[in-house]
Amino acid sequence: EEEKLQLILDSTAEGIYGLDLEGNCTFCNNSVLDLLGYEDEDELIGKQMHYTIHHSRRDGSRMELEECKILKAIKDGTQVHVDDEVFWKKDGTYIDVEYRVYPQIKDDVVVGGVVSFMDITETKEAQEKIHYLSTHDPVTGLYNRQFIESEIKRIDMDINLPISIIYGDVNGLKLLNDIYGHDKGDELLRKTSEVLKKATRLDDIVARIGGDEFVIILKRTDREGARSLIKRIKSLISSERISGIKGSIALGTDTKSSPDQDIKAVINKAEEEMYSVKTLESKVAYTGMLDDIMEALFERSPREKRHSENVSRISGQIAKAMGLSEEVIKRIEDIGYYHDIGKIILDKDILNKMGRLDSKEQEEMERHTLIGYRILNLFNQTLDMAEVVLCHHERWDGTGYPRGLKGKEIPLAARILAVSDAYDAMTQDRIYRKALSKEAALKEIEDNAGTQFDPVIARLFVDLIRNQDMTYQPTS
């Protein structure tokens, strides 16, 4: 009968072992050995099981004998079900377990107990992962909106007053996503979250609640404390750079200082202030981002800096010779400076290649007009530049790129840029050719007037150069 009973016990997946009133093991099945890493039942029979497998909590803190729910249930003659404790294995590691305790009763007297348990480590890990994902942002690891909405109710207590809210909106996320892809945008979000965590205290709550929006909840912090933290955050984030673009963030704050204030209204006021700040700072922030992109481009290819400056200067002088207004001349000079901003996405080897580009490299190069358009189209201050930059490689005869525009379908400023861009390029040295002389470059402009270039602008430019009415230093 004992052999049959043991066979039944050994056929179960659950670990099952018996205890006497002192907590010593009286029997165990094979699943106990397998789950806890023992080889033979003799390693457990007669051993005090609390001290052997149940002595500590998950965090390593000791669980005293008096705290053991297993022994208490046996002594009280009651059943118990527990699913938040661990059993320790022979090798010193632990498993999460769900266990049940059943007292053994003979002649109305408790004589011992039986414990059955399962390893629920994988289940626990899955539950914890689900819980983590439900309360945390997957990109930054910060808390998410769902967590904040529940946590703010818990924090909104008189003991935590004053409670300050900082609302933030990081600049440049769409720019990075559009230029480099979402990996770089995610990098910006992670850098921002690192700055926010570094700037705040351990018990402050930092969350990403939307695409580029963050919230910080500060317990027992007045308005001055919140303003001081904003300064610290701005200082820290300005030292961060993602692909050459300096970090920046718009921040607003409000404080609940008395119990009768509505915490939701405080959050709304902090958000409103943030949007006001973002509007006021937008011109400086966006100009800074454009300058950062150009600086990053020039750092990767110094000749692009000289080329941008030359194209800007020549384009402005052509516009002046055409009798355009000072305002338009200045704008054309600005477009000339930014006309190749889209080259920021090019591989450094392509950007600095002195020889001819192969077909695949040329295809990649031609993307720069579209990327430049997308960059400049992001900012109100440069919307009018975007179309010109997109079209500056269109040809008068309609064979240019990216849209194959023809004649006066091409914006006037783009037609001016086409001439100044080509002239500067022709007068640069390349490994596969020496820079053309002034006269040879002008001959090329003349020969391509009416095909590549607007014939009126081309002739005007040639006359200007030949008559020495333009101060020009070719790119070296």
C-alpha positions in Angstrom: 0.0 0.0 0.0 2.8 2.4 0.8 4.4 1.6 -2.6 1.2 2.3 -4.4 0.7 5.6 -2.5 4.3 6.6 -3.3 3.7 5.7 -7.0 0.7 8.0 -7.0 2.6 10.8 -5.3 5.5 10.5 -7.7 3.1 10.7 -10.7 1.9 14.2 -9.8 3.5 17.4 -11.1 2.9 19.2 -7.8 5.5 18.9 -5.1 4.0 17.2 -2.1 5.6 16.6 1.3 4.5 15.8 4.8 5.4 17.5 8.1 5.2 16.5 11.7 4.1 19.0 14.4 7.7 20.2 14.7 7.9 20.9 11.0 10.2 18.0 10.2 9.8 16.3 6.8 8.1 12.9 7.0 7.9 12.1 3.3 8.2 13.8 -0.1 7.5 12.9 -3.7 9.8 13.1 -6.7 8.4 16.5 -7.8 9.7 18.0 -4.6 13.2 16.8 -5.4 13.0 18.0 -9.0 11.6 21.4 -8.2 14.0 22.1 -5.4 17.1 20.6 -6.9 17.6 17.6 -4.6 18.7 14.1 -5.7 17.4 11.9 -3.0 14.6 12.1 -0.5 17.1 11.3 2.3 18.4 14.8 1.9 15.0 16.1 3.2 13.5 13.3 5.3 13.8 14.3 9.0 14.9 17.9 8.2 13.2 21.0 9.6 11.6 22.2 6.3 11.2 25.8 7.4 14.9 26.2 7.9 15.7 24.2 4.8 13.4 25.7 2.1 11.3 28.5 3.7 13.7 30.5 5.8 13.7 33.8 3.9 11.6 36.1 1.8 12.3 37.0 -1.9 14.4 40.0 -0.9 16.6 37.8 1.4 15.2 39.0 4.7 14.8 36.3 7.3 11.4 34.8 8.0 11.3 33.7 11.6 9.6 30.4 12.6 6.8 32.3 14.3 6.0 34.0 11.0 5.7 30.7 9.0 2.2 30.3 7.7 2.8 26.6 7.1 3.6 25.7 10.7 0.9 28.0 12.0 -1.8 26.3 9.8 -0.7 22.9 11.0 -0.7 23.9 14.6 -4.1 25.6 14.3 -5.5 22.7 12.3 -6.6 24.9 9.4 -6.0 24.9 5.7 -4.2 27.8 4.1 -3.5 28.9 0.5 -0.5 31.2 -0.3 0.8 32.5 -3.7 3.2 35.3 -2.8 6.1 33.5 -1.1 9.2 31.6 -2.2 10.9 28.3 -1.5 14.7 28.1 -1.5 16.4 25.5 -3.6 19.5 23.4 -2.7 21.7 25.7 -4.8 20.7 28.8 -2.9 18.4 30.2 -5.5 14.6 30.5 -5.0 11.4 29.8 -6.9 8.1 31.6 -6.6 5.6 29.2 -5.3 1.9 28.8 -4.8 1.3 26.4 -1.9 -1.6 24.8 0.1 -1.4 23.4 3.6 -3.7 20.6 4.8 -3.6 19.5 8.4 -3.5 15.7 9.1 -6.0 14.9 11.8 -6.3 11.5 13.6 -9.0 10.9 16.3 -9.7 14.7 16.2 -6.1 15.4 17.0 -3.7 17.2 14.6 -0.7 15.0 14.1 1.0 16.8 11.2 0.3 18.3 7.8 0.7 17.9 4.1 2.0 20.7 1.8 1.5 20.8 -1.9 3.2 23.4 -4.1 3.8 24.5 -7.6 6.6 26.5 -9.2 4.9 29.7 -10.4 8.1 31.7 -11.2 7.2 32.1 -14.9 3.6 33.0 -14.1 4.8 35.6 -11.6 7.3 37.0 -14.1 4.6 37.3 -16.7 2.3 39.0 -14.3 5.0 41.4 -13.2 5.8 42.2 -16.8 2.1 42.8 -17.6 1.8 45.1 -14.6 5.0 46.9 -15.5 3.9 47.5 -19.1 0.5 48.8 -17.9 2.2 51.4 -15.7 5.4 52.3 -17.6 6.3 53.8 -20.9 8.1 51.2 -23.0 10.5 53.7 -24.6 11.8 55.6 -21.5 10.9 53.2 -18.7 9.2 56.2 -16.9 5.7 55.9 -15.5 2.9 56.4 -18.0 -0.3 58.4 -18.1 -2.4 55.5 -16.7 -0.1 55.3 -13.6 -0.1 59.1 -13.1 -3.9 59.3 -13.3 -4.2 56.8 -10.4 -1.2 58.0 -8.5 -2.3 61.6 -8.4 -5.4 60.5 -6.4 -3.2 58.8 -3.8 -0.8 61.8 -3.6 -3.5 64.4 -3.3 -3.5 64.6 0.5 -3.0 67.4 2.9 0.1 65.8 4.3 1.9 66.2 0.9 1.1 69.9 0.5 2.4 72.0 -1.2 2.2 69.8 -4.3 3.8 71.2 -7.4 3.3 70.0 -11.0 5.8 70.5 -13.8 4.5 69.9 -17.3 7.1 69.6 -20.1 7.2 69.3 -23.9 10.5 68.3 -25.4 11.6 70.1 -28.6 12.8 68.4 -31.7 11.1 65.0 -31.6 9.3 65.3 -34.9 12.5 66.8 -36.4 14.6 63.8 -35.4 11.9 61.3 -36.4 11.6 62.9 -39.9 15.4 63.2 -40.5 16.8 60.1 -39.0 13.9 57.9 -38.2 12.2 56.9 -34.9 15.3 55.3 -33.4 16.8 58.8 -33.0 13.5 60.2 -31.8 13.4 57.4 -29.1 17.0 58.3 -28.2 15.9 61.9 -27.6 13.1 60.7 -25.3 15.4 58.4 -23.4 18.0 61.2 -22.9 15.3 63.5 -21.7 14.0 61.0 -19.2 17.5 60.5 -17.9 17.9 64.2 -17.4 14.6 64.4 -15.6 15.5 61.6 -13.3 18.9 63.1 -12.6 17.4 66.4 -11.8 14.7 65.2 -9.5 14.6 63.6 -6.0 14.0 59.8 -5.4 10.5 60.3 -4.2 9.5 62.7 -7.1 7.3 61.1 -9.7 8.4 61.5 -13.3 6.3 60.3 -16.2 6.0 60.4 -20.0 2.3 60.9 -20.6 2.3 61.4 -24.4 4.4 61.6 -27.5 6.8 64.4 -26.4 5.1 65.3 -23.1 6.4 64.7 -19.6 5.0 65.4 -16.1 6.8 65.7 -12.8 4.9 65.5 -9.5 6.7 67.1 -6.5 5.3 66.5 -3.0 6.0 69.1 -0.4 7.5 71.5 -2.9 6.4 75.1 -3.2 6.4 77.2 -6.4 9.9 78.5 -5.8 11.2 75.0 -5.5 9.5 74.0 -8.7 10.9 77.0 -10.6 14.4 76.2 -9.3 14.0 72.6 -10.6 12.9 73.9 -14.0 16.2 75.9 -14.3 18.2 72.9 -13.3 16.4 70.7 -15.9 16.9 73.3 -18.7 20.6 73.6 -17.8 21.1 69.8 -17.8 19.2 69.1 -21.0 21.0 71.9 -23.0 24.3 69.9 -22.6 22.7 66.9 -24.3 23.1 66.4 -28.1 21.3 63.9 -30.4 22.9 63.7 -33.8 24.3 67.2 -33.3 21.0 68.8 -32.2 21.1 70.4 -28.7 18.4 69.3 -26.3 15.7 71.7 -25.2 12.4 71.5 -23.5 9.5 73.9 -22.7 8.4 73.6 -19.1 5.5 75.1 -17.1 4.4 74.7 -13.5 1.7 75.3 -11.0 1.3 74.5 -7.3 -1.5 73.3 -5.0 -0.8 75.0 -1.7 -4.2 74.7 0.0 -6.6 71.7 0.5 -9.5 73.5 -1.3 -7.6 73.7 -4.6 -8.5 71.1 -7.3 -5.4 69.1 -8.3 -6.7 68.6 -11.8 -7.0 72.4 -12.2 -3.4 72.7 -11.0 -2.2 70.2 -13.7 -4.2 72.1 -16.4 -2.6 75.4 -15.4 0.9 73.9 -15.5 0.1 72.6 -19.0 -1.2 76.0 -20.1 1.9 77.7 -18.9 4.1 75.1 -20.7 2.3 75.9 -24.0 2.7 79.7 -23.4 6.4 79.1 -22.8 6.7 76.9 -25.9 5.1 79.6 -28.0 7.4 82.4 -26.7 10.5 80.2 -27.0 9.7 78.6 -30.3 11.6 81.0 -32.6 14.8 80.7 -30.6 14.4 76.9 -30.1 13.7 76.3 -33.8 16.5 78.6 -35.1 18.8 76.9 -32.6 17.8 73.5 -34.1 18.5 74.6 -37.6 21.8 76.0 -36.6 22.6 72.8 -34.8 21.9 70.8 -38.0 24.0 73.0 -40.1 26.8 72.9 -37.6 26.7 69.1 -37.5 26.8 69.0 -41.4 29.7 71.4 -41.5 31.6 69.4 -38.9 31.2 66.3 -41.0 32.2 68.1 -44.2 34.0 71.5 -43.9 33.7 72.1 -47.6 29.9 72.1 -47.2 30.3 75.2 -45.0 32.3 77.1 -47.6 29.8 75.9 -50.3 26.8 77.2 -48.3 28.4 80.5 -47.7 29.3 80.9 -51.4 25.9 79.9 -52.7 24.3 82.3 -50.2 26.5 85.2 -51.4 26.2 84.6 -55.1 22.4 84.1 -54.9 22.0 87.3 -53.1 24.1 89.2 -55.6 22.1 87.7 -58.5 18.9 88.7 -56.8 20.2 92.3 -56.3 21.2 92.5 -59.9 17.6 91.5 -60.9 16.3 94.4 -58.9 14.5 92.4 -56.3 13.6 94.0 -52.9 16.0 94.0 -50.0 13.6 91.7 -48.1 13.6 89.2 -50.9 17.4 89.4 -51.4 17.9 88.6 -47.7 15.5 85.7 -47.9 17.3 84.3 -51.0 20.6 84.6 -49.2 19.1 82.6 -46.3 17.8 80.0 -48.6 21.2 79.8 -50.3 22.8 79.1 -46.9 20.3 76.4 -46.0 19.8 74.9 -49.5 21.8 71.7 -48.7 20.6 71.2 -45.2 19.1 67.8 -46.3 22.6 66.5 -46.8 22.7 65.9 -43.0 21.3 62.4 -43.7 24.0 61.4 -46.1 26.7 58.9 -45.1 30.0 60.7 -44.4 31.7 58.7 -47.1 29.2 60.0 -49.7 29.3 63.5 -48.4 33.1 63.7 -48.6 33.7 61.6 -51.7 36.0 63.4 -54.1 35.4 61.0 -57.0 32.3 60.6 -59.0 29.3 59.0 -57.3 28.1 55.7 -58.5 24.4 55.2 -59.4 23.4 54.1 -55.9 25.3 56.9 -54.3 23.7 59.4 -56.7 20.3 58.1 -55.8 21.1 58.6 -52.1 22.5 62.1 -52.8 19.3 63.1 -54.6 17.3 62.5 -51.4 18.8 65.6 -49.9 16.3 68.0 -51.5 13.3 66.1 -50.1 14.9 65.8 -46.7 15.7 69.5 -46.7 12.1 70.2 -47.7 10.9 68.1 -44.8 13.2 69.8 -42.3 12.3 73.4 -43.3 8.6 72.5 -43.6 8.6 71.8 -39.8 9.1 75.4 -38.8 6.8 78.4 -39.4 9.9 80.6 -39.9 11.1 78.5 -42.9 8.0 77.3 -44.6 8.6 79.6 -47.6 12.2 78.2 -47.9 11.1 74.6 -48.1 9.6 74.7 -51.6 12.7 76.4 -53.0 15.1 73.9 -51.4 13.0 71.1 -52.8 13.3 72.5 -56.3 16.9 73.8 -56.5 17.9 70.7 -58.7 15.0 71.1 -61.1 16.1 72.0 -64.7 14.7 74.5 -67.1 14.0 71.8 -69.6 12.1 69.6 -67.1 14.7 66.8 -66.7 15.7 67.7 -63.2 14.6 66.2 -59.8 12.7 65.5 -57.7 9.5 66.5 -59.6 10.6 67.2 -63.1 9.3 70.8 -63.1 9.8 72.9 -66.2 10.5 76.5 -67.0 8.7 79.0 -64.8 7.0 76.1 -62.9 10.2 76.2 -60.9 10.2 78.9 -58.2 12.3 82.0 -59.1 14.6 81.6 -56.0 15.2 78.0 -57.0 16.2 79.0 -60.5 18.7 81.5 -59.0 20.1 78.8 -56.7 20.5 76.4 -59.6 23.0 78.8 -61.2 24.9 79.8 -58.1 25.1 76.2 -56.8 26.4 74.9 -60.2 29.0 77.6 -60.6 30.4 77.1 -57.1 30.5 73.3 -57.7 32.3 73.7 -61.0 35.0 75.8 -59.5 35.9 73.3 -56.8 38.7 70.8 -57.1 37.8 67.1 -57.3 40.0 64.0 -57.5 38.6 63.2 -60.9 39.1 66.8 -62.2 40.6 70.1 -61.4 38.4 73.1 -60.7 37.3 74.8 -63.8 38.6 78.3 -64.5 36.2 81.2 -64.2 35.9 81.4 -68.0 35.4 77.7 -68.4 32.7 77.6 -65.7 30.9 80.6 -67.3 31.0 78.8 -70.7 29.3 75.8 -69.1 26.6 78.2 -67.7 26.2 79.7 -71.2 26.0 76.4 -72.9 23.3 75.1 -70.5 21.2 78.2 -70.6 17.7 77.2 -71.7 18.3 73.6 -70.8 19.6 73.3 -67.3 19.3 77.0 -66.3 16.8 79.8 -66.7 18.3 81.6 -69.7 17.7 85.1 -68.4 19.3 84.4 -65.0 22.2 82.5 -66.7 23.0 85.4 -69.0 22.7 87.9 -66.2 25.1 85.9 -64.0 27.6 85.5 -66.8 27.6 89.2 -67.5 28.0 90.0 -63.8 31.1 87.8 -63.5 32.7 89.0 -66.7 32.1 92.6 -65.8 33.7 92.0 -62.4 30.5 93.4 -60.7 30.5 90.5 -58.2 33.1 89.8 -55.5 33.5 86.0 -55.5 35.9 83.6 -53.9 35.5 80.0 -55.1 35.4 77.2 -52.6 38.8 75.6 -52.0 
